[in-house]
Amino acid sequence: MKFLKKYYIIYIENKEKRKYIDMQKYYFITVFNSYDDYGPCGGIRCWGFYDNWNEANLTLSNNITDLWETCYNYGVIEEYCSGLFGYTGKRWFYKYNKETDFYDKIDEPKELKHYEGFALG
């Protein structure tokens, strides 16, 4: 049986993070109501994904299709590779701005540093 290279997770173990090489990357957009020390609280919803960061960023930043829905005050874009255990550890956080109706990029909240897998659990 012959497998294509892209279906393997190829990584090099580093002391703190895995580094993925030659893998198709996907950027998942998830929004959630709020968070506490244990992770996201209230509603949480993964809207979808793109195969490039720019499209994901534009979609979330511009609140395309009303991702906010009057309750999702925070958003995150997570980078995944195809295959099993594909989370790369890269993510970008956003907060909804009622005055502009856009999501603004913010620093990662310290309460969420331990939490992984907003999109895929």
C-alpha positions in Angstrom: 0.0 0.0 0.0 1.4 3.4 -1.0 0.7 6.5 1.0 1.2 10.1 0.0 3.7 12.1 2.0 1.1 14.8 2.8 -0.9 12.3 4.9 1.9 11.7 7.3 2.6 14.1 10.2 6.2 14.8 9.9 7.7 16.6 12.9 10.9 17.1 14.7 10.6 17.0 18.5 11.9 20.1 20.1 12.1 20.7 23.9 8.9 22.8 23.8 7.1 22.5 20.5 6.7 20.3 17.5 7.9 21.7 14.2 5.9 20.5 11.2 7.5 20.3 7.8 6.1 20.0 4.3 2.5 19.8 5.5 -0.6 21.5 4.1 -1.8 24.0 6.7 -5.4 24.9 7.6 -6.6 27.9 9.6 -9.7 27.2 11.7 -11.9 30.1 12.9 -13.6 29.7 16.3 -15.5 32.2 18.2 -16.6 32.1 21.9 -18.5 34.1 24.4 -15.9 34.6 27.2 -13.2 32.7 29.1 -12.0 32.0 32.6 -9.0 30.1 34.1 -10.4 26.8 32.7 -10.9 27.9 29.1 -13.7 29.3 27.0 -17.1 29.9 28.7 -20.6 30.2 27.3 -21.1 29.5 23.7 -18.3 28.3 21.4 -18.5 27.7 17.7 -16.1 26.7 15.0 -17.3 28.5 11.8 -14.9 26.8 9.4 -11.4 26.9 8.0 -9.3 28.2 5.1 -6.1 26.9 3.6 -4.3 30.2 4.1 -4.0 32.6 7.0 -4.8 35.8 5.1 -8.4 34.6 4.2 -9.0 33.4 7.8 -7.7 36.7 9.2 -9.8 38.8 6.8 -12.9 36.7 7.5 -12.6 37.0 11.3 -11.3 40.6 11.4 -14.2 41.8 9.2 -16.8 39.8 11.0 -17.9 38.2 7.7 -21.4 36.7 7.9 -21.9 38.2 11.3 -19.6 35.8 13.2 -20.4 37.8 16.4 -24.1 36.9 16.4 -24.6 39.2 19.4 -22.7 36.9 21.8 -19.3 35.7 20.5 -17.0 38.4 22.0 -13.7 36.6 21.3 -12.3 34.7 18.3 -9.2 32.6 17.6 -7.6 31.3 14.5 -5.7 28.1 15.0 -3.2 26.6 12.6 -3.5 22.8 11.9 -1.7 20.5 9.6 -3.6 17.7 7.8 -3.6 14.3 9.5 -3.8 13.2 13.1 -2.6 15.4 15.9 -2.1 18.3 13.5 -2.2 21.3 15.9 1.0 23.3 15.4 0.6 25.6 18.4 0.2 28.7 16.4 -2.9 30.8 17.1 -4.1 34.4 17.0 -6.7 35.9 19.3 -9.3 38.6 18.6 -11.9 40.6 20.5 -15.1 41.9 19.1 -15.4 45.7 18.9 -19.1 46.8 19.1 -18.3 50.3 17.8 -16.7 49.2 14.6 -18.4 45.8 14.2 -15.0 44.2 13.6 -12.8 41.9 15.6 -9.5 43.4 16.7 -6.4 41.3 17.2 -5.3 41.0 20.8 -2.5 39.3 22.7 -3.2 35.8 23.9 -5.0 36.0 27.2 -2.9 34.4 30.0 -5.9 32.4 31.2 -6.0 30.6 27.8 -2.3 29.7 27.5 -2.9 26.2 28.8 -6.0 25.6 26.6 -5.6 23.9 23.2 -8.0 22.8 20.5 -10.7 25.4 20.3 -11.7 24.1 16.8 -11.1 20.4 17.0 -11.1 19.7 20.7 
